[in-house]
Amino acid sequence: MLPIVLYALGAILLIGAGVAAVTGMFVMFVPQLLIAGALLVVGLAIERWRYKPLIETGPDAAWTDTGERFVDPSSARLTAVYFDPRDGTRHYVVAPRR
């Protein structure tokens, strides 16, 4: 929910910059609106691309267990790390507690 609100805020800032530039009103705020809106939208896009959510289901058969286990700080759940040799990505799967 929060990312949607922040994307909307970034869009409002960018639209405000466009309106200010076209109408000529509050032109002095155009750079601030553009920079703030762009940073917000780009930052959220990078965060969404970089930090993937935990996978609730079991791992794919092709993935290799790395043996790494840690408690995810955002969800406080035990997480297992798997490696996909086909494309070199790492996957974070909720591990059952023992």
mmCIF file as gemmi writes it, N, C-alpha and C atoms, coordinates in Angstrom:
data_model
loop_
_atom_site.group_PDB
_atom_site.id
_atom_site.type_symbol
_atom_site.label_atom_id
_atom_site.label_alt_id
_atom_site.label_comp_id
_atom_site.label_asym_id
_atom_site.label_entity_id
_atom_site.label_seq_id
_atom_site.pdbx_PDB_ins_code
_atom_site.Cartn_x
_atom_site.Cartn_y
_atom_site.Cartn_z
_atom_site.occupancy
_atom_site.B_iso_or_equiv
_atom_site.pdbx_formal_charge
_atom_site.auth_seq_id
_atom_site.auth_asym_id
_atom_site.pdbx_PDB_model_num
ATOM 1 N N . MET Axp A 1 ? 0.821 -1.194 0 1 0 ? 1 A 1
ATOM 2 C CA . MET Axp A 1 ? 0 0 0 1 0 ? 1 A 1
ATOM 3 C C . MET Axp A 1 ? 0.87 1.264 0 1 0 ? 1 A 1
ATOM 4 N N . LEU Axp A 2 ? 1.901 1.251 0.838 1 0 ? 2 A 1
ATOM 5 C CA . LEU Axp A 2 ? 2.768 2.425 0.917 1 0 ? 2 A 1
ATOM 6 C C . LEU Axp A 2 ? 3.447 2.739 -0.419 1 0 ? 2 A 1
ATOM 7 N N . PRO Axp A 3 ? 3.989 1.732 -1.142 1 0 ? 3 A 1
ATOM 8 C CA . PRO Axp A 3 ? 4.597 2.067 -2.436 1 0 ? 3 A 1
ATOM 9 C C . PRO Axp A 3 ? 3.616 2.716 -3.409 1 0 ? 3 A 1
ATOM 10 N N . ILE Axp A 4 ? 2.362 2.296 -3.389 1 0 ? 4 A 1
ATOM 11 C CA . ILE Axp A 4 ? 1.368 2.887 -4.289 1 0 ? 4 A 1
ATOM 12 C C . ILE Axp A 4 ? 1.165 4.361 -3.952 1 0 ? 4 A 1
ATOM 13 N N . VAL Axp A 5 ? 1.093 4.648 -2.664 1 0 ? 5 A 1
ATOM 14 C CA . VAL Axp A 5 ? 0.921 6.039 -2.226 1 0 ? 5 A 1
ATOM 15 C C . VAL Axp A 5 ? 2.138 6.871 -2.633 1 0 ? 5 A 1
ATOM 16 N N . LEU Axp A 6 ? 3.327 6.307 -2.469 1 0 ? 6 A 1
ATOM 17 C CA . LEU Axp A 6 ? 4.544 7.041 -2.822 1 0 ? 6 A 1
ATOM 18 C C . LEU Axp A 6 ? 4.671 7.229 -4.333 1 0 ? 6 A 1
ATOM 19 N N . TYR Axp A 7 ? 4.287 6.209 -5.123 1 0 ? 7 A 1
ATOM 20 C CA . TYR Axp A 7 ? 4.262 6.383 -6.58 1 0 ? 7 A 1
ATOM 21 C C . TYR Axp A 7 ? 3.289 7.502 -6.964 1 0 ? 7 A 1
ATOM 22 N N . ALA Axp A 8 ? 2.126 7.527 -6.318 1 0 ? 8 A 1
ATOM 23 C CA . ALA Axp A 8 ? 1.137 8.577 -6.6 1 0 ? 8 A 1
ATOM 24 C C . ALA Axp A 8 ? 1.696 9.952 -6.242 1 0 ? 8 A 1
ATOM 25 N N . LEU Axp A 9 ? 2.378 10.043 -5.113 1 0 ? 9 A 1
ATOM 26 C CA . LEU Axp A 9 ? 2.986 11.309 -4.707 1 0 ? 9 A 1
ATOM 27 C C . LEU Axp A 9 ? 4.045 11.755 -5.718 1 0 ? 9 A 1
ATOM 28 N N . GLY Axp A 10 ? 4.878 10.816 -6.173 1 0 ? 10 A 1
ATOM 29 C CA . GLY Axp A 10 ? 5.872 11.143 -7.196 1 0 ? 10 A 1
ATOM 30 C C . GLY Axp A 10 ? 5.224 11.614 -8.484 1 0 ? 10 A 1
ATOM 31 N N . ALA Axp A 11 ? 4.139 10.946 -8.879 1 0 ? 11 A 1
ATOM 32 C CA . ALA Axp A 11 ? 3.42 11.356 -10.091 1 0 ? 11 A 1
ATOM 33 C C . ALA Axp A 11 ? 2.821 12.747 -9.927 1 0 ? 11 A 1
ATOM 34 N N . ILE Axp A 12 ? 2.256 13.029 -8.754 1 0 ? 12 A 1
ATOM 35 C CA . ILE Axp A 12 ? 1.692 14.356 -8.494 1 0 ? 12 A 1
ATOM 36 C C . ILE Axp A 12 ? 2.778 15.426 -8.58 1 0 ? 12 A 1
ATOM 37 N N . LEU Axp A 13 ? 3.953 15.134 -8.029 1 0 ? 13 A 1
ATOM 38 C CA . LEU Axp A 13 ? 5.055 16.097 -8.1 1 0 ? 13 A 1
ATOM 39 C C . LEU Axp A 13 ? 5.476 16.341 -9.552 1 0 ? 13 A 1
ATOM 40 N N . LEU Axp A 14 ? 5.569 15.278 -10.344 1 0 ? 14 A 1
ATOM 41 C CA . LEU Axp A 14 ? 5.965 15.433 -11.746 1 0 ? 14 A 1
ATOM 42 C C . LEU Axp A 14 ? 4.898 16.158 -12.552 1 0 ? 14 A 1
ATOM 43 N N . ILE Axp A 15 ? 3.641 15.845 -12.302 1 0 ? 15 A 1
ATOM 44 C CA . ILE Axp A 15 ? 2.553 16.546 -12.988 1 0 ? 15 A 1
ATOM 45 C C . ILE Axp A 15 ? 2.537 18.018 -12.58 1 0 ? 15 A 1
ATOM 46 N N . GLY Axp A 16 ? 2.764 18.284 -11.305 1 0 ? 16 A 1
ATOM 47 C CA . GLY Axp A 16 ? 2.833 19.667 -10.829 1 0 ? 16 A 1
ATOM 48 C C . GLY Axp A 16 ? 3.949 20.437 -11.508 1 0 ? 16 A 1
ATOM 49 N N . ALA Axp A 17 ? 5.089 19.771 -11.714 1 0 ? 17 A 1
ATOM 50 C CA . ALA Axp A 17 ? 6.194 20.427 -12.416 1 0 ? 17 A 1
ATOM 51 C C . ALA Axp A 17 ? 5.808 20.731 -13.855 1 0 ? 17 A 1
ATOM 52 N N . GLY Axp A 18 ? 5.11 19.794 -14.489 1 0 ? 18 A 1
ATOM 53 C CA . GLY Axp A 18 ? 4.675 20.019 -15.872 1 0 ? 18 A 1
ATOM 54 C C . GLY Axp A 18 ? 3.668 21.16 -15.974 1 0 ? 18 A 1
ATOM 55 N N . VAL Axp A 19 ? 2.712 21.179 -15.058 1 0 ? 19 A 1
ATOM 56 C CA . VAL Axp A 19 ? 1.706 22.248 -15.056 1 0 ? 19 A 1
ATOM 57 C C . VAL Axp A 19 ? 2.361 23.598 -14.797 1 0 ? 19 A 1
ATOM 58 N N . ALA Axp A 20 ? 3.29 23.642 -13.843 1 0 ? 20 A 1
ATOM 59 C CA . ALA Axp A 20 ? 3.971 24.898 -13.529 1 0 ? 20 A 1
ATOM 60 C C . ALA Axp A 20 ? 4.791 25.391 -14.725 1 0 ? 20 A 1
ATOM 61 N N . ALA Axp A 21 ? 5.427 24.464 -15.425 1 0 ? 21 A 1
ATOM 62 C CA . ALA Axp A 21 ? 6.235 24.862 -16.581 1 0 ? 21 A 1
ATOM 63 C C . ALA Axp A 21 ? 5.365 25.365 -17.732 1 0 ? 21 A 1
ATOM 64 N N . VAL Axp A 22 ? 4.221 24.709 -17.95 1 0 ? 22 A 1
ATOM 65 C CA . VAL Axp A 22 ? 3.347 25.089 -19.066 1 0 ? 22 A 1
ATOM 66 C C . VAL Axp A 22 ? 2.609 26.397 -18.789 1 0 ? 22 A 1
ATOM 67 N N . THR Axp A 23 ? 2.107 26.557 -17.587 1 0 ? 23 A 1
ATOM 68 C CA . THR Axp A 23 ? 1.317 27.752 -17.273 1 0 ? 23 A 1
ATOM 69 C C . THR Axp A 23 ? 2.179 28.961 -16.945 1 0 ? 23 A 1
ATOM 70 N N . GLY Axp A 24 ? 3.401 28.731 -16.536 1 0 ? 24 A 1
ATOM 71 C CA . GLY Axp A 24 ? 4.27 29.845 -16.176 1 0 ? 24 A 1
ATOM 72 C C . GLY Axp A 24 ? 4.093 30.311 -14.745 1 0 ? 24 A 1
ATOM 73 N N . MET Axp A 25 ? 3.191 29.649 -14.013 1 0 ? 25 A 1
ATOM 74 C CA . MET Axp A 25 ? 2.983 30.006 -12.603 1 0 ? 25 A 1
ATOM 75 C C . MET Axp A 25 ? 3.916 29.151 -11.741 1 0 ? 25 A 1
ATOM 76 N N . PHE Axp A 26 ? 4.496 29.778 -10.763 1 0 ? 26 A 1
ATOM 77 C CA . PHE Axp A 26 ? 5.396 29.091 -9.831 1 0 ? 26 A 1
ATOM 78 C C . PHE Axp A 26 ? 6.537 28.386 -10.56 1 0 ? 26 A 1
ATOM 79 N N . VAL Axp A 27 ? 7.059 29.026 -11.601 1 0 ? 27 A 1
ATOM 80 C CA . VAL Axp A 27 ? 8.144 28.452 -12.395 1 0 ? 27 A 1
ATOM 81 C C . VAL Axp A 27 ? 9.375 28.202 -11.535 1 0 ? 27 A 1
ATOM 82 N N . MET Axp A 28 ? 9.526 28.977 -10.485 1 0 ? 28 A 1
ATOM 83 C CA . MET Axp A 28 ? 10.705 28.814 -9.632 1 0 ? 28 A 1
ATOM 84 C C . MET Axp A 28 ? 10.719 27.459 -8.916 1 0 ? 28 A 1
ATOM 85 N N . PHE Axp A 29 ? 9.551 26.781 -8.828 1 0 ? 29 A 1
ATOM 86 C CA . PHE Axp A 29 ? 9.489 25.485 -8.151 1 0 ? 29 A 1
ATOM 87 C C . PHE Axp A 29 ? 9.643 24.292 -9.092 1 0 ? 29 A 1
ATOM 88 N N . VAL Axp A 30 ? 9.743 24.537 -10.385 1 0 ? 30 A 1
ATOM 89 C CA . VAL Axp A 30 ? 9.835 23.443 -11.354 1 0 ? 30 A 1
ATOM 90 C C . VAL Axp A 30 ? 11.039 22.543 -11.095 1 0 ? 30 A 1
ATOM 91 N N . PRO Axp A 31 ? 12.247 23.063 -10.896 1 0 ? 31 A 1
ATOM 92 C CA . PRO Axp A 31 ? 13.376 22.159 -10.647 1 0 ? 31 A 1
ATOM 93 C C . PRO Axp A 31 ? 13.192 21.293 -9.394 1 0 ? 31 A 1
ATOM 94 N N . GLN Axp A 32 ? 12.694 21.896 -8.321 1 0 ? 32 A 1
ATOM 95 C CA . GLN Axp A 32 ? 12.494 21.133 -7.093 1 0 ? 32 A 1
ATOM 96 C C . GLN Axp A 32 ? 11.447 20.044 -7.277 1 0 ? 32 A 1
ATOM 97 N N . LEU Axp A 33 ? 10.355 20.376 -7.965 1 0 ? 33 A 1
ATOM 98 C CA . LEU Axp A 33 ? 9.305 19.389 -8.207 1 0 ? 33 A 1
ATOM 99 C C . LEU Axp A 33 ? 9.798 18.262 -9.107 1 0 ? 33 A 1
ATOM 100 N N . LEU Axp A 34 ? 10.544 18.61 -10.143 1 0 ? 34 A 1
ATOM 101 C CA . LEU Axp A 34 ? 11.08 17.595 -11.051 1 0 ? 34 A 1
ATOM 102 C C . LEU Axp A 34 ? 12.052 16.661 -10.336 1 0 ? 34 A 1
ATOM 103 N N . ILE Axp A 35 ? 12.975 17.243 -9.594 1 0 ? 35 A 1
ATOM 104 C CA . ILE Axp A 35 ? 13.985 16.433 -8.907 1 0 ? 35 A 1
ATOM 105 C C . ILE Axp A 35 ? 13.338 15.54 -7.847 1 0 ? 35 A 1
ATOM 106 N N . ALA Axp A 36 ? 12.448 16.1 -7.033 1 0 ? 36 A 1
ATOM 107 C CA . ALA Axp A 36 ? 11.804 15.311 -5.982 1 0 ? 36 A 1
ATOM 108 C C . ALA Axp A 36 ? 10.942 14.201 -6.573 1 0 ? 36 A 1
ATOM 109 N N . GLY Axp A 37 ? 10.157 14.513 -7.591 1 0 ? 37 A 1
ATOM 110 C CA . GLY Axp A 37 ? 9.307 13.503 -8.22 1 0 ? 37 A 1
ATOM 111 C C . GLY Axp A 37 ? 10.119 12.404 -8.889 1 0 ? 37 A 1
ATOM 112 N N . ALA Axp A 38 ? 11.16 12.796 -9.614 1 0 ? 38 A 1
ATOM 113 C CA . ALA Axp A 38 ? 11.996 11.81 -10.299 1 0 ? 38 A 1
ATOM 114 C C . ALA Axp A 38 ? 12.738 10.923 -9.306 1 0 ? 38 A 1
ATOM 115 N N . LEU Axp A 39 ? 13.291 11.509 -8.254 1 0 ? 39 A 1
ATOM 116 C CA . LEU Axp A 39 ? 13.983 10.707 -7.244 1 0 ? 39 A 1
ATOM 117 C C . LEU Axp A 39 ? 13.043 9.714 -6.575 1 0 ? 39 A 1
ATOM 118 N N . LEU Axp A 40 ? 11.845 10.135 -6.283 1 0 ? 40 A 1
ATOM 119 C CA . LEU Axp A 40 ? 10.878 9.268 -5.633 1 0 ? 40 A 1
ATOM 120 C C . LEU Axp A 40 ? 10.48 8.107 -6.541 1 0 ? 40 A 1
ATOM 121 N N . VAL Axp A 41 ? 10.14 8.396 -7.775 1 0 ? 41 A 1
ATOM 122 C CA . VAL Axp A 41 ? 9.703 7.343 -8.698 1 0 ? 41 A 1
ATOM 123 C C . VAL Axp A 41 ? 10.854 6.404 -9.047 1 0 ? 41 A 1
ATOM 124 N N . VAL Axp A 42 ? 12.021 6.945 -9.364 1 0 ? 42 A 1
ATOM 125 C CA . VAL Axp A 42 ? 13.169 6.107 -9.718 1 0 ? 42 A 1
ATOM 126 C C . VAL Axp A 42 ? 13.626 5.286 -8.508 1 0 ? 42 A 1
ATOM 127 N N . GLY Axp A 43 ? 13.651 5.895 -7.337 1 0 ? 43 A 1
ATOM 128 C CA . GLY Axp A 43 ? 14.043 5.163 -6.135 1 0 ? 43 A 1
ATOM 129 C C . GLY Axp A 43 ? 13.117 4.009 -5.831 1 0 ? 43 A 1
ATOM 130 N N . LEU Axp A 44 ? 11.828 4.219 -5.982 1 0 ? 44 A 1
ATOM 131 C CA . LEU Axp A 44 ? 10.868 3.142 -5.765 1 0 ? 44 A 1
ATOM 132 C C . LEU Axp A 44 ? 11.025 2.041 -6.807 1 0 ? 44 A 1
ATOM 133 N N . ALA Axp A 45 ? 11.279 2.407 -8.048 1 0 ? 45 A 1
ATOM 134 C CA . ALA Axp A 45 ? 11.469 1.408 -9.101 1 0 ? 45 A 1
ATOM 135 C C . ALA Axp A 45 ? 12.708 0.564 -8.829 1 0 ? 45 A 1
ATOM 136 N N . ILE Axp A 46 ? 13.786 1.196 -8.409 1 0 ? 46 A 1
ATOM 137 C CA . ILE Axp A 46 ? 15.01 0.457 -8.09 1 0 ? 46 A 1
ATOM 138 C C . ILE Axp A 46 ? 14.782 -0.448 -6.89 1 0 ? 46 A 1
ATOM 139 N N . GLU Axp A 47 ? 14.085 0.044 -5.878 1 0 ? 47 A 1
ATOM 140 C CA . GLU Axp A 47 ? 13.811 -0.767 -4.686 1 0 ? 47 A 1
ATOM 141 C C . GLU Axp A 47 ? 12.983 -1.986 -5.048 1 0 ? 47 A 1
ATOM 142 N N . ARG Axp A 48 ? 12.006 -1.802 -5.897 1 0 ? 48 A 1
ATOM 143 C CA . ARG Axp A 48 ? 11.149 -2.915 -6.305 1 0 ? 48 A 1
ATOM 144 C C . ARG Axp A 48 ? 11.93 -3.942 -7.114 1 0 ? 48 A 1
ATOM 145 N N . TRP Axp A 49 ? 12.851 -3.485 -7.962 1 0 ? 49 A 1
ATOM 146 C CA . TRP Axp A 49 ? 13.658 -4.381 -8.784 1 0 ? 49 A 1
ATOM 147 C C . TRP Axp A 49 ? 14.713 -5.086 -7.932 1 0 ? 49 A 1
ATOM 148 N N . ARG Axp A 50 ? 15.314 -4.371 -7.002 1 0 ? 50 A 1
ATOM 149 C CA . ARG Axp A 50 ? 16.447 -4.9 -6.239 1 0 ? 50 A 1
ATOM 150 C C . ARG Axp A 50 ? 16.031 -5.848 -5.115 1 0 ? 50 A 1
ATOM 151 N N . TYR Axp A 51 ? 15.028 -5.495 -4.363 1 0 ? 51 A 1
ATOM 152 C CA . TYR Axp A 51 ? 14.633 -6.277 -3.204 1 0 ? 51 A 1
ATOM 153 C C . TYR Axp A 51 ? 13.388 -7.082 -3.517 1 0 ? 51 A 1
ATOM 154 N N . LYS Axp A 52 ? 13.591 -8.376 -3.688 1 0 ? 52 A 1
ATOM 155 C CA . LYS Axp A 52 ? 12.49 -9.244 -4.057 1 0 ? 52 A 1
ATOM 156 C C . LYS Axp A 52 ? 11.816 -9.812 -2.808 1 0 ? 52 A 1
ATOM 157 N N . PRO Axp A 53 ? 10.515 -10.059 -2.87 1 0 ? 53 A 1
ATOM 158 C CA . PRO Axp A 53 ? 9.814 -10.616 -1.712 1 0 ? 53 A 1
ATOM 159 C C . PRO Axp A 53 ? 10.18 -12.083 -1.487 1 0 ? 53 A 1
ATOM 160 N N . LEU Axp A 54 ? 9.9 -12.567 -0.3 1 0 ? 54 A 1
ATOM 161 C CA . LEU Axp A 54 ? 10.138 -13.966 0.016 1 0 ? 54 A 1
ATOM 162 C C . LEU Axp A 54 ? 9.166 -14.848 -0.758 1 0 ? 54 A 1
ATOM 163 N N . ILE Axp A 55 ? 9.645 -16.006 -1.164 1 0 ? 55 A 1
ATOM 164 C CA . ILE Axp A 55 ? 8.801 -16.972 -1.862 1 0 ? 55 A 1
ATOM 165 C C . ILE Axp A 55 ? 8.202 -17.899 -0.814 1 0 ? 55 A 1
ATOM 166 N N . GLU Axp A 56 ? 6.899 -18.028 -0.815 1 0 ? 56 A 1
ATOM 167 C CA . GLU Axp A 56 ? 6.209 -18.837 0.192 1 0 ? 56 A 1
ATOM 168 C C . GLU Axp A 56 ? 6.242 -20.324 -0.141 1 0 ? 56 A 1
ATOM 169 N N . THR Axp A 57 ? 6.228 -20.672 -1.421 1 0 ? 57 A 1
ATOM 170 C CA . THR Axp A 57 ? 6.184 -22.078 -1.82 1 0 ? 57 A 1
ATOM 171 C C . THR Axp A 57 ? 7.588 -22.673 -1.817 1 0 ? 57 A 1
ATOM 172 N N . GLY Axp A 58 ? 7.651 -23.972 -1.984 1 0 ? 58 A 1
ATOM 173 C CA . GLY Axp A 58 ? 8.945 -24.649 -2.008 1 0 ? 58 A 1
ATOM 174 C C . GLY Axp A 58 ? 9.793 -24.232 -3.187 1 0 ? 58 A 1
ATOM 175 N N . PRO Axp A 59 ? 11.079 -24.517 -3.14 1 0 ? 59 A 1
ATOM 176 C CA . PRO Axp A 59 ? 11.981 -24.109 -4.22 1 0 ? 59 A 1
ATOM 177 C C . PRO Axp A 59 ? 11.767 -24.931 -5.48 1 0 ? 59 A 1
ATOM 178 N N . ASP Axp A 60 ? 12.168 -24.378 -6.598 1 0 ? 60 A 1
ATOM 179 C CA . ASP Axp A 60 ? 12.146 -25.073 -7.877 1 0 ? 60 A 1
ATOM 180 C C . ASP Axp A 60 ? 13.167 -26.212 -7.817 1 0 ? 60 A 1
ATOM 181 N N . ALA Axp A 61 ? 12.891 -27.292 -8.53 1 0 ? 61 A 1
ATOM 182 C CA . ALA Axp A 61 ? 13.78 -28.466 -8.495 1 0 ? 61 A 1
ATOM 183 C C . ALA Axp A 61 ? 15.167 -28.158 -9.051 1 0 ? 61 A 1
ATOM 184 N N . ALA Axp A 62 ? 15.289 -27.185 -9.936 1 0 ? 62 A 1
ATOM 185 C CA . ALA Axp A 62 ? 16.583 -26.858 -10.547 1 0 ? 62 A 1
ATOM 186 C C . ALA Axp A 62 ? 17.454 -25.99 -9.642 1 0 ? 62 A 1
ATOM 187 N N . TRP Axp A 63 ? 16.892 -25.411 -8.61 1 0 ? 63 A 1
ATOM 188 C CA . TRP Axp A 63 ? 17.659 -24.534 -7.734 1 0 ? 63 A 1
ATOM 189 C C . TRP Axp A 63 ? 18.523 -25.353 -6.784 1 0 ? 63 A 1
ATOM 190 N N . THR Axp A 64 ? 19.673 -24.801 -6.444 1 0 ? 64 A 1
ATOM 191 C CA . THR Axp A 64 ? 20.605 -25.44 -5.525 1 0 ? 64 A 1
ATOM 192 C C . THR Axp A 64 ? 20.567 -24.728 -4.184 1 0 ? 64 A 1
ATOM 193 N N . ASP Axp A 65 ? 20.452 -25.511 -3.115 1 0 ? 65 A 1
ATOM 194 C CA . ASP Axp A 65 ? 20.45 -24.929 -1.767 1 0 ? 65 A 1
ATOM 195 C C . ASP Axp A 65 ? 21.87 -24.489 -1.429 1 0 ? 65 A 1
ATOM 196 N N . THR Axp A 66 ? 22.049 -23.235 -1.056 1 0 ? 66 A 1
ATOM 197 C CA . THR Axp A 66 ? 23.378 -22.731 -0.704 1 0 ? 66 A 1
ATOM 198 C C . THR Axp A 66 ? 23.743 -23.037 0.744 1 0 ? 66 A 1
ATOM 199 N N . GLY Axp A 67 ? 22.757 -23.431 1.532 1 0 ? 67 A 1
ATOM 200 C CA . GLY Axp A 67 ? 22.996 -23.686 2.947 1 0 ? 67 A 1
ATOM 201 C C . GLY Axp A 67 ? 22.88 -22.444 3.807 1 0 ? 67 A 1
ATOM 202 N N . GLU Axp A 68 ? 22.71 -21.304 3.171 1 0 ? 68 A 1
ATOM 203 C CA . GLU Axp A 68 ? 22.569 -20.059 3.926 1 0 ? 68 A 1
ATOM 204 C C . GLU Axp A 68 ? 21.177 -19.968 4.533 1 0 ? 68 A 1
ATOM 205 N N . ARG Axp A 69 ? 21.118 -19.589 5.791 1 0 ? 69 A 1
ATOM 206 C CA . ARG Axp A 69 ? 19.85 -19.363 6.481 1 0 ? 69 A 1
ATOM 207 C C . ARG Axp A 69 ? 19.99 -18.084 7.286 1 0 ? 69 A 1
ATOM 208 N N . PHE Axp A 70 ? 18.945 -17.282 7.305 1 0 ? 70 A 1
ATOM 209 C CA . PHE Axp A 70 ? 18.947 -16.069 8.115 1 0 ? 70 A 1
ATOM 210 C C . PHE Axp A 70 ? 17.512 -15.7 8.429 1 0 ? 70 A 1
ATOM 211 N N . VAL Axp A 71 ? 17.348 -14.87 9.435 1 0 ? 71 A 1
ATOM 212 C CA . VAL Axp A 71 ? 16.03 -14.37 9.778 1 0 ? 71 A 1
ATOM 213 C C . VAL Axp A 71 ? 15.843 -13.05 9.049 1 0 ? 71 A 1
ATOM 214 N N . ASP Axp A 72 ? 14.82 -13.01 8.193 1 0 ? 72 A 1
ATOM 215 C CA . ASP Axp A 72 ? 14.527 -11.802 7.422 1 0 ? 72 A 1
ATOM 216 C C . ASP Axp A 72 ? 14.116 -10.695 8.387 1 0 ? 72 A 1
ATOM 217 N N . PRO Axp A 73 ? 14.814 -9.557 8.378 1 0 ? 73 A 1
ATOM 218 C CA . PRO Axp A 73 ? 14.505 -8.499 9.34 1 0 ? 73 A 1
ATOM 219 C C . PRO Axp A 73 ? 13.134 -7.853 9.148 1 0 ? 73 A 1
ATOM 220 N N . SER Axp A 74 ? 12.611 -7.867 7.931 1 0 ? 74 A 1
ATOM 221 C CA . SER Axp A 74 ? 11.322 -7.212 7.714 1 0 ? 74 A 1
ATOM 222 C C . SER Axp A 74 ? 10.137 -8.082 8.112 1 0 ? 74 A 1
ATOM 223 N N . SER Axp A 75 ? 10.287 -9.416 8.03 1 0 ? 75 A 1
ATOM 224 C CA . SER Axp A 75 ? 9.167 -10.297 8.357 1 0 ? 75 A 1
ATOM 225 C C . SER Axp A 75 ? 9.434 -11.192 9.563 1 0 ? 75 A 1
ATOM 226 N N . ALA Axp A 76 ? 10.675 -11.207 10.055 1 0 ? 76 A 1
ATOM 227 C CA . ALA Axp A 76 ? 11.086 -12.044 11.195 1 0 ? 76 A 1
ATOM 228 C C . ALA Axp A 76 ? 10.861 -13.528 10.904 1 0 ? 76 A 1
ATOM 229 N N . ARG Axp A 77 ? 11.029 -13.933 9.639 1 0 ? 77 A 1
ATOM 230 C CA . ARG Axp A 77 ? 10.855 -15.331 9.259 1 0 ? 77 A 1
ATOM 231 C C . ARG Axp A 77 ? 12.184 -15.925 8.836 1 0 ? 77 A 1
ATOM 232 N N . LEU Axp A 78 ? 12.376 -17.204 9.157 1 0 ? 78 A 1
ATOM 233 C CA . LEU Axp A 78 ? 13.589 -17.897 8.755 1 0 ? 78 A 1
ATOM 234 C C . LEU Axp A 78 ? 13.576 -18.051 7.233 1 0 ? 78 A 1
ATOM 235 N N . THR Axp A 79 ? 14.675 -17.687 6.603 1 0 ? 79 A 1
ATOM 236 C CA . THR Axp A 79 ? 14.762 -17.652 5.147 1 0 ? 79 A 1
ATOM 237 C C . THR Axp A 79 ? 15.916 -18.516 4.666 1 0 ? 79 A 1
ATOM 238 N N . ALA Axp A 80 ? 15.655 -19.322 3.646 1 0 ? 80 A 1
ATOM 239 C CA . ALA Axp A 80 ? 16.685 -20.144 3.018 1 0 ? 80 A 1
ATOM 240 C C . ALA Axp A 80 ? 17.052 -19.514 1.669 1 0 ? 80 A 1
ATOM 241 N N . VAL Axp A 81 ? 18.326 -19.604 1.322 1 0 ? 81 A 1
ATOM 242 C CA . VAL Axp A 81 ? 18.809 -19.017 0.072 1 0 ? 81 A 1
ATOM 243 C C . VAL Axp A 81 ? 19.093 -20.132 -0.924 1 0 ? 81 A 1
ATOM 244 N N . TYR Axp A 82 ? 18.555 -19.992 -2.126 1 0 ? 82 A 1
ATOM 245 C CA . TYR Axp A 82 ? 18.771 -20.949 -3.204 1 0 ? 82 A 1
ATOM 246 C C . TYR Axp A 82 ? 19.391 -20.23 -4.392 1 0 ? 82 A 1
ATOM 247 N N . PHE Axp A 83 ? 20.183 -20.986 -5.158 1 0 ? 83 A 1
ATOM 248 C CA . PHE Axp A 83 ? 20.872 -20.454 -6.324 1 0 ? 83 A 1
ATOM 249 C C . PHE Axp A 83 ? 20.318 -21.14 -7.568 1 0 ? 83 A 1
ATOM 250 N N . ASP Axp A 84 ? 20.019 -20.356 -8.583 1 0 ? 84 A 1
ATOM 251 C CA . ASP Axp A 84 ? 19.536 -20.896 -9.849 1 0 ? 84 A 1
ATOM 252 C C . ASP Axp A 84 ? 20.703 -20.888 -10.833 1 0 ? 84 A 1
ATOM 253 N N . PRO Axp A 85 ? 21.289 -22.063 -11.137 1 0 ? 85 A 1
ATOM 254 C CA . PRO Axp A 85 ? 22.46 -22.092 -12.025 1 0 ? 85 A 1
ATOM 255 C C . PRO Axp A 85 ? 22.133 -21.73 -13.474 1 0 ? 85 A 1
ATOM 256 N N . ARG Axp A 86 ? 20.863 -21.766 -13.854 1 0 ? 86 A 1
ATOM 257 C CA . ARG Axp A 86 ? 20.498 -21.431 -15.237 1 0 ? 86 A 1
ATOM 258 C C . ARG Axp A 86 ? 20.728 -19.965 -15.553 1 0 ? 86 A 1
ATOM 259 N N . ASP Axp A 87 ? 20.353 -19.093 -14.605 1 0 ? 87 A 1
ATOM 260 C CA . ASP Axp A 87 ? 20.506 -17.659 -14.883 1 0 ? 87 A 1
ATOM 261 C C . ASP Axp A 87 ? 21.336 -16.926 -13.829 1 0 ? 87 A 1
ATOM 262 N N . GLY Axp A 88 ? 21.827 -17.635 -12.822 1 0 ? 88 A 1
ATOM 263 C CA . GLY Axp A 88 ? 22.714 -17.025 -11.837 1 0 ? 88 A 1
ATOM 264 C C . GLY Axp A 88 ? 22.025 -16.192 -10.773 1 0 ? 88 A 1
ATOM 265 N N . THR Axp A 89 ? 20.712 -16.317 -10.636 1 0 ? 89 A 1
ATOM 266 C CA . THR Axp A 89 ? 19.994 -15.524 -9.633 1 0 ? 89 A 1
ATOM 267 C C . THR Axp A 89 ? 19.881 -16.276 -8.316 1 0 ? 89 A 1
ATOM 268 N N . ARG Axp A 90 ? 19.686 -15.498 -7.266 1 0 ? 90 A 1
ATOM 269 C CA . ARG Axp A 90 ? 19.464 -16.06 -5.939 1 0 ? 90 A 1
ATOM 270 C C . ARG Axp A 90 ? 17.989 -15.879 -5.594 1 0 ? 90 A 1
ATOM 271 N N . HIS Axp A 91 ? 17.435 -16.884 -4.922 1 0 ? 91 A 1
ATOM 272 C CA . HIS Axp A 91 ? 16.035 -16.849 -4.537 1 0 ? 91 A 1
ATOM 273 C C . HIS Axp A 91 ? 15.945 -17.032 -3.024 1 0 ? 91 A 1
ATOM 274 N N . TYR Axp A 92 ? 15.054 -16.283 -2.413 1 0 ? 92 A 1
ATOM 275 C CA . TYR Axp A 92 ? 14.88 -16.324 -0.971 1 0 ? 92 A 1
ATOM 276 C C . TYR Axp A 92 ? 13.541 -16.965 -0.667 1 0 ? 92 A 1
ATOM 277 N N . VAL Axp A 93 ? 13.593 -18.14 -0.016 1 0 ? 93 A 1
ATOM 278 C CA . VAL Axp A 93 ? 12.412 -18.955 0.237 1 0 ? 93 A 1
ATOM 279 C C . VAL Axp A 93 ? 12.212 -19.059 1.74 1 0 ? 93 A 1
ATOM 280 N N . VAL Axp A 94 ? 10.956 -18.956 2.173 1 0 ? 94 A 1
ATOM 281 C CA . VAL Axp A 94 ? 10.641 -19.13 3.596 1 0 ? 94 A 1
ATOM 282 C C . VAL Axp A 94 ? 10.973 -20.553 3.971 1 0 ? 94 A 1
ATOM 283 N N . ALA Axp A 95 ? 11.845 -20.725 4.962 1 0 ? 95 A 1
ATOM 284 C CA . ALA Axp A 95 ? 12.277 -22.054 5.4 1 0 ? 95 A 1
ATOM 285 C C . ALA Axp A 95 ? 11.415 -22.508 6.576 1 0 ? 95 A 1
ATOM 286 N N . PRO Axp A 96 ? 11.094 -23.794 6.6 1 0 ? 96 A 1
ATOM 287 C CA . PRO Axp A 96 ? 10.336 -24.293 7.752 1 0 ? 96 A 1
ATOM 288 C C . PRO Axp A 96 ? 11.201 -24.31 8.999 1 0 ? 96 A 1
ATOM 289 N N . ARG Axp A 97 ? 10.608 -23.963 10.127 1 0 ? 97 A 1
ATOM 290 C CA . ARG Axp A 97 ? 11.349 -23.997 11.401 1 0 ? 97 A 1
ATOM 291 C C . ARG Axp A 97 ? 11.521 -25.443 11.833 1 0 ? 97 A 1
ATOM 292 N N . ARG Axp A 98 ? 12.667 -25.735 12.426 1 0 ? 98 A 1
ATOM 293 C CA . ARG Axp A 98 ? 12.91 -27.107 12.882 1 0 ? 98 A 1
ATOM 294 C C . ARG Axp A 98 ? 12.828 -27.202 14.373 1 0 ? 98 A 1
